[in-house]
Amino acid sequence: MVKAIYLLVTNNVVEKDCRRPDERVILEYELGDNLQYPLYCKVGDINKSSWKRSDVPISAGEYVFDNKKYSLDDKSPPEYNLKLKKSLLKNDAGKYSCTEGSKEIKIYILIAKGYVS
């Protein structure tokens, strides 16, 4: 089961909030888990937006580079949500970021339980 820790650091105060644009979300998962919900991101212009894993592009606008592994849930603009289609593996751990232009809007850190990356 995927466990989420929603953290937002503002002026050294930690708040729980899953819809703020400047937050960093930590998701902890067991190998073989599925993400029930997409990685949420709200953008102003989908055409200027992208998802990346570390610095490797996953999507650009509405185009997904590896559509066997990822898909976009962008049916409700301005939401630009990333779905992982397959069960999570050890190498799925890492930083996922939603960007608009050069600005990071949302950051997710996926951590495989029992593994240190």
Beta strands, then each sheet from edge to edge (+ up, - down):
strand 1: 3-10
strand 2: 13-15
strand 3: 24-29
strand 4: 49-53
strand 5: 56-60
strand 6: 63-64
strand 7: 70-73
strand 8: 81-84
strand 9: 94-100
strand 10: 103-112
sheet 1: 2+ 1- 3+ 10+ 9- 4+ 5- 6+
sheet 2: 7+ 8-
end
